[in-house]
């Protein structure tokens, strides 16, 4: 029986991480659709601005879900070039849908609401969507660099994890997995900034700034709505 090599282990890890990231984008698209549905229930006679954001989201979310399935197909068939193309399309559509939902939430906050509890539900869904989308975003701008470093290239990654700098022999050759990117995204959204992993490249830094902005906006909206309910 053949003994798995260190390279085989890295290939399996990379494959499982990629698959999990694709599934995460699919989950983000479903969360986005759920958010749009919840927002539509807040007011049965919305203003024109709310209607416009609903129309934009009605196209972005289903298309993102469709391109997720296409990206998953090319990943399963090992068509790397096509997979990268559709993954990038899905990621940017997911970002657009997320920002559209955020603006829709803000607009709905100033609109007349028949069922304000759905606004709170929408805010929670946007928070979860924020974590899912940016887990894929960080993977997109860091994981390819981690693979090149593992192949021997003298470059720096997009994100330095504490595992990379520890002196433990068991972590020599360590590469981030799916949970590491999900953990980073959750912590960034929850603590409003980077924690132990350090962003080194500009796309990652800009992504963290955007994610923190979205998370803070959702928190402020929840607080404002809670105060409104008290009053």
SVG drawing of the C-alpha trace seen along z (x, -y; Angstrom):
<svg xmlns="http://www.w3.org/2000/svg" viewBox="-48 -58 61 60">
<polyline fill="none" stroke="black" stroke-width="0.4" points="0.0,0.0 1.4,-3.4 2.2,-5.8 0.8,-9.3 3.6,-11.9 3.8,-15.4 2.8,-16.7 -0.2,-14.5 -1.4,-15.7 -1.1,-19.4 -3.0,-18.6 -5.8,-17.0 -6.0,-19.9 -6.0,-22.4 -8.8,-20.5 -11.0,-20.2 -10.4,-23.9 -11.4,-25.0 -14.5,-22.9 -15.6,-24.3 -15.0,-27.9 -17.2,-27.3 -19.9,-25.9 -19.6,-29.0 -20.2,-31.2 -23.3,-29.2 -24.5,-29.6 -23.8,-33.4 -26.0,-33.6 -28.8,-31.7 -28.5,-34.1 -28.7,-37.0 -31.9,-35.6 -33.3,-35.1 -32.3,-38.7 -34.1,-40.1 -37.2,-38.1 -37.1,-39.3 -36.7,-42.9 -39.7,-42.6 -41.8,-41.7 -40.9,-44.8 -43.1,-47.1 -45.9,-46.2 -45.9,-49.7 -42.2,-50.5 -40.7,-53.8 -39.2,-54.1 -35.6,-53.9 -36.4,-50.6 -38.0,-49.2 -34.9,-50.0 -32.6,-48.2 -34.9,-45.2 -34.8,-45.0 -31.0,-45.2 -30.8,-42.4 -33.4,-40.3 -30.8,-39.9 -27.5,-39.8 -28.4,-37.0 -29.8,-34.3 -27.0,-35.0 -24.4,-34.6 -26.0,-31.3 -26.0,-30.1 -22.3,-31.0 -21.5,-29.2 -22.9,-26.0 -20.9,-26.6 -17.7,-27.2 -18.4,-24.0 -18.8,-22.1 -15.5,-23.3 -13.8,-22.6 -15.1,-19.0 -13.9,-18.6 -10.5,-20.1 -10.8,-22.9 -8.7,-25.4 -8.9,-28.3 -12.7,-28.2 -13.0,-27.6 -11.0,-30.7 -13.0,-32.8 -16.4,-31.8 -15.2,-31.9 -14.1,-35.5 -17.4,-36.3 -19.3,-34.7 -17.2,-36.5 -17.7,-39.9 -21.5,-39.3 -21.7,-38.2 -19.9,-41.4 -22.3,-43.5 -25.3,-41.7 -24.0,-42.1 -23.4,-45.8 -26.9,-46.1 -28.5,-44.5 -26.6,-46.7 -27.8,-49.9 -31.3,-48.4 -31.2,-47.9 -30.2,-51.5 -32.9,-52.8 -35.5,-50.6 -34.5,-52.0 -35.8,-55.4 -38.9,-54.0 -42.3,-53.2 -42.3,-49.6 -45.4,-47.4 -43.3,-44.5 -40.1,-45.9 -39.2,-42.5 -38.2,-41.4 -35.7,-44.3 -33.9,-42.8 -34.0,-39.4 -32.5,-41.0 -29.7,-42.6 -28.8,-39.2 -28.8,-37.6 -26.5,-40.3 -24.1,-39.8 -23.9,-36.1 -23.6,-36.8 -20.8,-39.3 -18.8,-36.5 -19.4,-34.0 -18.5,-36.3 -15.3,-37.6 -14.1,-34.1 -14.1,-33.5 -12.5,-36.9 -9.6,-36.2 -9.1,-32.8 -9.0,-34.3 -6.3,-36.8 -4.2,-34.6 -4.5,-30.9 -2.9,-31.1 0.1,-32.9 0.4,-30.2 0.5,-27.5 3.3,-29.3 5.2,-29.7 4.8,-26.0 6.2,-25.4 9.4,-27.3 8.8,-30.8 10.4,-33.6 7.3,-35.7 5.2,-36.8 1.5,-35.8 -1.5,-38.0 -2.0,-37.1 0.5,-35.9 -1.2,-33.5 0.4,-32.8 1.1,-29.3 3.6,-30.7 5.7,-32.3 5.5,-29.8 8.5,-27.6 6.6,-24.4 8.1,-21.6 4.7,-20.1 3.7,-23.3 6.6,-23.3 5.2,-23.6 1.7,-24.5 -0.8,-26.0 -4.1,-27.7 -7.3,-25.6 -10.9,-26.6 -11.6,-27.0 -8.6,-29.4 -10.2,-31.8 -13.7,-31.4 -12.2,-32.1 -10.4,-35.2 -13.6,-36.5 -15.7,-35.9 -13.2,-37.6 -12.9,-40.6 -16.6,-41.1 -17.0,-40.5 -14.1,-42.5 -14.1,-45.2 -10.5,-44.6 -7.7,-42.1 -6.8,-39.9 -3.9,-37.4 -3.6,-37.0 -1.8,-40.0 -2.8,-41.3 0.2,-42.0 -1.1,-42.8 -3.3,-45.7 -6.3,-43.7 -6.6,-41.9 -6.2,-45.2 -8.9,-46.9 -11.2,-43.9 -10.8,-44.0 -11.7,-47.7 -14.8,-47.1 -15.9,-44.1 -15.5,-46.1 -17.5,-49.0 -20.3,-46.6 -20.3,-44.9 -20.3,-48.3 -23.1,-49.6 -25.2,-46.5 -24.5,-46.9 -25.4,-50.6 -28.7,-49.7 -29.5,-47.0 -28.8,-49.4 -30.9,-52.2 -33.8,-49.8 -33.6,-48.5 -33.7,-52.2 -36.7,-52.9 -38.6,-49.9 -37.9,-51.0 -39.2,-54.5"/>
</svg>
